[in-house]
């Protein structure tokens, strides 16, 4: 069987800036690319920086490996000239800072944001799988206020994972410390939008954890291009950065998984 790591992400080039999505704090935008596709692009020059794009890529790969529906992710090349032609000063500055490689997610036309999860046709098992995934990835951004879930063709799609792996912003150049802290509990899971309708998180753990083999973890991290890992600290090279993400995720999956216990306790308290 071919390893997922042998399949690199597609790369496209922006041909037209369509519209900003101002409800996003990082000012993402809908763009048209040279493959005639439309994408929601997150820019490495935004306030959250390249690490948010790294989280987006890794989380998307992990989510797909778990069988969750996540729109196709692509690498998006942005020409400096596109920014120079933008009349809005704020957008122009963002585009100029973001010349080069960025991350795009396939635009789902006609999709609707999830409202109240009750009555939306989401199975309790799927809700539990998503809660488990977000607890693993320490995604702080799947709350009722900002669920980042879309309904498209009567199916649930997960978007916007830039807030996942938030502990990476405080990492030091120390793999042992990263491993030691990786299994920490995740109290924010109590605010997860799908927790009220989720089935057992412990049973989701039994279903999902075996799918994330070391090979799957390495493949997910391997999709991150060097351009997003250079000069962001705390590590000197892209290879060292990748080793840190692999170390973190591997250690977080090691038993006992306190974050699973915490998610199950949170579910029980809301039953």
C-alpha positions in Angstrom: 0.0 0.0 0.0 1.3 3.5 -0.9 2.0 5.7 2.1 -0.1 8.9 2.3 3.2 10.8 2.6 3.8 10.0 -1.1 0.8 12.2 -2.1 1.7 15.9 -1.8 -0.9 18.6 -1.7 -2.0 20.2 -4.9 -0.6 23.7 -5.5 -2.6 26.4 -7.3 -1.9 30.1 -8.1 -4.3 32.9 -7.3 -5.7 34.6 -10.4 -8.4 36.8 -8.8 -9.1 38.1 -5.3 -12.9 37.7 -5.0 -13.9 38.9 -1.6 -12.7 39.1 2.0 -14.4 37.1 4.8 -14.4 39.8 7.4 -16.0 37.7 10.1 -12.7 35.8 10.3 -10.2 37.5 12.6 -7.3 36.7 10.2 -9.2 38.2 7.2 -9.3 35.1 5.0 -10.7 35.5 1.5 -12.4 33.8 -1.3 -10.2 33.6 -4.4 -10.2 32.1 -7.8 -7.2 30.0 -8.9 -5.6 29.0 -12.1 -7.4 25.6 -12.0 -10.7 27.6 -12.2 -11.5 26.5 -8.7 -12.6 28.8 -5.8 -10.9 28.6 -2.5 -11.1 30.1 1.0 -7.5 31.2 1.6 -5.7 31.8 4.8 -2.7 34.0 4.6 0.7 33.5 6.3 0.9 37.3 6.7 -2.2 37.5 8.9 -1.9 38.1 12.7 -1.8 34.4 13.7 1.2 33.8 11.3 2.3 30.7 9.5 1.8 28.5 12.5 -2.0 28.8 12.1 -1.5 27.5 8.5 0.6 24.6 9.8 -2.2 23.7 12.2 -4.7 23.9 9.4 -2.8 21.5 7.2 -2.0 18.9 9.9 -5.5 18.9 11.4 -7.0 18.5 8.0 -4.9 15.5 7.2 -5.6 13.9 10.6 -9.3 14.5 10.2 -9.4 12.9 6.9 -7.5 9.9 8.2 -10.3 9.5 10.8 -12.9 9.6 8.1 -14.3 13.1 8.8 -15.4 15.3 6.0 -13.0 18.2 5.5 -12.9 20.1 2.2 -9.8 19.6 0.0 -6.8 21.6 1.2 -4.4 23.1 -1.3 -1.2 25.2 -1.2 -1.9 28.6 -2.8 0.8 30.7 -4.4 0.1 34.4 -4.2 1.9 36.9 -6.5 3.0 40.2 -5.0 1.4 42.0 -7.9 -2.0 40.9 -6.8 -1.7 42.9 -3.6 -0.4 46.0 -5.4 -3.7 46.1 -7.4 -6.0 45.9 -4.3 -7.6 49.3 -3.5 -8.4 48.5 0.2 -5.3 49.5 2.2 -5.8 46.8 4.9 -6.2 44.0 2.3 -3.4 45.4 0.2 -1.0 45.2 3.2 -2.1 41.7 4.1 -1.6 40.4 0.5 1.8 42.1 0.2 2.9 40.4 3.5 1.5 37.1 2.2 3.2 36.9 -1.2 4.4 33.4 -1.7 2.8 30.2 -0.3 -0.5 30.2 1.6 -3.2 27.6 2.4 -6.6 27.3 0.7 -9.6 25.2 1.4 -12.1 24.2 -1.3 -15.0 26.7 -1.3 -18.4 24.9 -0.8 -20.9 27.1 -2.6 -24.3 27.1 -1.0 -23.2 25.6 2.3 -24.8 26.8 5.5 -23.3 27.2 8.9 -24.5 24.8 11.5 -27.1 26.3 13.8 -28.4 24.3 16.8 -27.0 20.8 16.5 -30.2 19.2 17.9 -32.4 18.4 14.9 -29.6 18.8 12.3 -29.5 15.1 11.5 -26.0 14.6 13.1 -25.6 11.1 14.5 -24.4 10.9 18.1 -21.5 8.7 17.0 -20.4 11.3 14.4 -20.7 14.1 17.1 -18.5 12.0 19.4 -15.9 11.4 16.7 -15.7 15.1 16.1 -15.4 15.9 19.8 -12.6 13.3 20.1 -10.8 14.8 17.1 -11.0 18.3 18.5 -9.8 17.2 21.9 -6.9 15.4 20.3 -6.0 18.5 18.3 -6.7 20.9 21.2 -8.9 22.9 18.9 -10.3 25.8 20.9 -12.6 27.0 18.1 -15.6 24.7 17.8 -18.0 26.3 20.2 -21.6 27.4 19.8 -20.3 30.9 19.2 -18.1 29.8 16.4 -18.8 26.2 15.4 -16.8 26.1 12.2 -19.2 23.4 10.9 -21.0 23.6 7.5 -24.0 21.7 6.2 -23.5 21.0 2.5 -25.5 18.6 0.5 -27.1 17.4 3.7 -23.7 16.4 5.1 -21.6 17.9 7.9 -18.2 19.4 6.9 -15.4 20.6 9.2 -13.6 23.8 8.4 -11.1 26.2 10.0 -8.5 24.4 12.1 -6.0 27.3 12.5 -6.7 27.4 16.2 -5.8 23.7 16.7 -2.4 22.7 18.2 -2.5 26.0 20.1 0.3 24.8 22.5 2.8 25.1 19.6 2.8 28.9 20.2 4.6 28.3 23.5 6.9 25.5 22.6 10.6 25.7 23.4 13.5 24.0 21.6 13.0 20.9 23.7 11.4 17.7 22.3 11.4 16.1 25.8 9.3 18.9 27.2 6.9 18.9 24.3 6.4 15.1 24.8 6.0 15.5 28.6 3.3 18.2 28.2 1.5 16.7 25.2 -1.0 14.6 27.2 -2.4 17.6 29.1 -6.2 17.8 29.8 -8.2 20.1 27.6 -10.9 21.9 29.7 -12.2 23.9 26.7 -13.8 20.7 25.4 -16.7 21.4 27.8 -17.7 24.2 25.5 -17.8 22.0 22.3 -20.8 22.7 20.2 -21.5 19.0 19.6 -21.0 17.7 23.1 -24.7 17.9 24.1 -25.6 15.4 21.3 -22.5 13.2 21.4 -22.4 9.5 22.1 -19.7 8.0 24.3 -16.3 9.7 23.8 -14.6 6.6 25.3 -16.2 4.5 22.5 -15.1 7.1 19.9 -11.6 6.7 21.3 -11.7 2.9 20.7 -12.8 3.5 17.2 -10.4 6.3 16.2 -7.2 6.0 18.1 -6.1 2.8 16.3 -6.4 4.6 13.0 -3.7 7.1 13.9 -0.6 4.9 13.4 2.9 6.4 13.5 2.8 6.3 9.7 -0.4 8.3 9.5 1.0 10.9 11.9 4.3 11.2 9.9 2.3 11.5 6.7 0.1 14.3 8.1 3.1 16.3 9.2 4.9 15.7 6.0 2.4 17.7 3.9 3.6 20.9 5.5 5.9 22.7 3.1 9.3 24.0 4.2 8.2 27.6 3.3 5.8 27.6 6.3 8.3 26.2 8.7 11.3 28.4 8.0 12.1 31.3 10.4 9.1 30.8 12.7 11.0 29.5 15.8 11.7 27.8 18.1 13.5 25.3 15.9 16.2 26.1 13.3 15.1 23.8 10.5 11.9 22.5 9.0 13.0 18.9 9.8 13.2 19.9 13.5 9.8 21.5 13.4 8.3 18.4 11.8 9.9 16.2 14.6 8.2 18.5 17.2 4.8 18.0 15.7 5.3 14.3 15.4 6.5 14.1 19.0 3.6 16.1 20.3 0.9 14.1 18.4 2.5 10.7 19.2 2.8 11.6 22.9 -0.8 12.9 23.0 -2.1 9.6 21.6 -0.2 7.6 24.2 -2.3 5.9 26.9 -3.7 6.8 29.3 -5.4 9.6 27.4 -6.5 12.1 30.1 -8.1 14.3 27.5 -10.5 11.5 26.6 -11.4 11.0 30.2 -12.1 14.7 30.5 -14.3 14.8 27.4 -16.3 11.8 28.6 -16.7 13.5 32.1 -17.8 16.7 30.4 -20.4 14.8 28.3 -21.7 13.0 31.4 -22.1 16.3 33.3 -24.3 17.7 30.5 -26.5 14.6 30.1 
